[in-house]
């Protein structure tokens, strides 16, 4: 949802009329680079929008919040657990930790204490995994059921009505009431057993056996009670058997209304369940939900709701569904979803905002979310989220009230909304002072300085942006602003260097777009098309220039200005880029190759490998699924299915697919998959010989040098693990002969194990020189040198990729060894501020324990266990520290 909240202030007139062709001269070189005539074109190309206001829960000290949640989970009642896991989900969402978010949702689902919570969180997990239906189908082909979030049998989960007591025979004036009673409805008369009918409810009992006239009447007229003779006969039969036979929904609804009117709870419950069992589609649910809410029928209402939730997000495109769900009272929500109203509207508002955050539906769902919020943290989430939507809709007064409410409850991040509103109203100085007040009164965070920079100019702005990235190097806006400023000053090399800093560790589409614009302004169309093709790989529908122009349209125009490559040219280009570890360049070449007649299954598979290396797992899975779809043979399709299963944690099933493929045809990819999955699934050292044999079989099969280099590299790793260093060295050397650059790392390890650290260091230096993305190479080289050079290499790692946690841990450990405890903890805290990492939290907890800060250690232990509840060392440390708590 990051891209849903663009700045309004950046939508200026320079983009009101865009003509991409104006930047793509037919005669190359016609537009002089950085000439005064082109200044306005450059300015319009490199406009950087303000950072979005994120509609997330972003506590200043997320570690403290996670620790508090974990502490409460240790002692709370079962009824409170799901809501605590939902809050944990909100924290991880604000941190951008997708895997941890889903794990928290799964915990909320597994710890659900009511059928309502199970319904909501099961549907939410299904919504989060909406692109993974194929995985369930593939698992079923392996004889494994994956319907863990399948539809719930709500009627079975909800307790049936139990009659507390039976009413005895009552006499009036000493005379027993007649045994039977007839009910007249129009011209028909239905004879019933008086006592059995009276047992249906207290009102019937009083009417038929009490002091009313009807107690001595043998015939009672029910013609004015909206009940048909047929329905009354069904009621009579139910009074004797306690069962409802098959009948039409209309008849059941008629009986339900009658049962509700006369307080016949057992009959009402039976109708409720019977109607719920008849729901088979969304239309059924639409027709029945309104009645369920009117007649207080919880089983039917929850069953209708389940249909809508399991069809998210598609069901929210149905205006009738939205109308029903967005206009409910508290009483109706209690009938439909019990105590899980906040959870439900968290889900509905998120799904609606993902479709259109400006929509009326989003507003309605968020208003209900506010109405359902009970705790202060729930209210913070709801107020801030609706504030973001109101800001987008330019309902500024209401947005201000909502941001103010969230801020006053303790959600400091909502100050961003207040500051933006102040700026819009011309109170720029006030906005800056507001941010400074927040910075001075709390632990400074990167986003605070980023926001503060928007309200000042010149060097002060640069200083704030530098400080923002010092505190949080993952923020993209500071890099983009600095790069754009440098480009305007005609310092293209520095501008490209700045934007490449973030693209070196974070593949952000907005940063790729900005670099594309730089290349366009420089008329370097070959590099420009490289970036636009990488963008289209990640997002085929992407639109540039604030959504005004389709990226695909620009690519079409650019192709007129670049050299056309043959299929052979493309393979050579791919080989060069792959060998130099230029993953973005490789993606671009593959995108271009997919337009040719080349085998698409193989290309999509290569694309998926690159996307995994670029930390884009969802896009990688999409490419794998496309590889399967375009497989040219059954044995090839089975390999891709195996990788899909392996990458989603189903290693054994992936192995089965590899074996099935080999049984059809021996191929490189099938043997490679089997070796990879076997090495990962077996802890038995004896399986190494099998893995070696499989990789040797793979190398005997036809394949290109890119894949054979990877197989040789993997084979070398297995030989190293087995202590066969000569064989390993041969594998790495052979891999390097076919330009598998990463084999330098394996060969360095062999040198190191032979006690030749100098050779190991030199080998890693070769990798650093060849690889375009080389942060991991610097990190590995740091293991093969003295402390000073180690420190220098790890500083370089942090500059190239600040998300890599080992350098922080190493520096902190060195400081601790030198008895600089405070500095050691500060080094870890620097990274923890923007990355929720188990190892960083674990080490800081140990440091706190070492210096006697029990509460600090306990806080970090609890936060770390929120990240991984089953980490054994963390559990042991937590237990030890917990016993010391005062």
Buried (B, 14 or more C-beta within 10 A) or exposed (E): BBEBBBBBEEBEEBBEEBEBEEBBEEEEEEBEEBEEEBEEBBBBBBBBBBBBBBBBBBBBBBBBBBBBBBBBBEEEEEEBBBBBBBBBBBBBBBBBBEEBBBBBBBBBBEBBBBBBBBBBBBBBBBBBBEEBEBBBEBBEBBEBEBEEBEBBEBBEBBEEBEEEEEBEEBEBEEEEBBEEBBBBBEEBEBEBBBBBBBBBBBBBBBBBBBEEEBBEBEEBBBEEEEBBBBBBBBBBBBBEEEEBEEBEBEBBBBBBBBBBBBEBBBBBBBBBBBBBEBBEEBEBBBBBBBBBBBBBBBBBBBBBBBBBBBBBBBBBEBEBBBEBBBEBEEEBBBBBBBBBBBBBBBBBBBBBBBBBBBBEBBBBBBBBBBBBBEEEBBBBBBBBBBBBBBBBBEBBEBBBBBBBBBBEBEBBBBBBBBBBBBBBEEBBEBBBBBBBEBBEEEEBBBBBBBBBBBBBEEEEBBBBBBBBBBBBBBBBBBBBBBBBBBBEEEBBEBBBEBBBBBBBBBBBBBBBBBBBBBBBBBBBBEBBBBBBBBBBBBEEEBBBBBEEBBBBEBBEBBBEBBEEBEEEBBBEBBBBBBBBBBBBBBBBBBBBBBEEEBBBBBBBBBBBBBBBBBEBBEBBBBBBBBBBEBBEBEBBBBBBBBBBBBBBEBBEBBBBBBBBBBEEEBBBBBBBBBBBBBBEBBEEEEBBEBBBEBBEBBBEBEBBBBBBBBBBBBBBBBBBEBEBBEBBBBBBBBBBEBBBBBBBBBBBBBBBEEEBBEBBBBBBBBBBEBBBBBBBBBBBBBBBBEEEEBBEBBBBBBBBBBBBBBBBBBBBBBBBEEEBBEBBBEBBBBBBBBBBBBBBBBBBBBBBBEBEBBEBBBBBBBBBBBBBEEBEEBBEBBEEBBEEEE
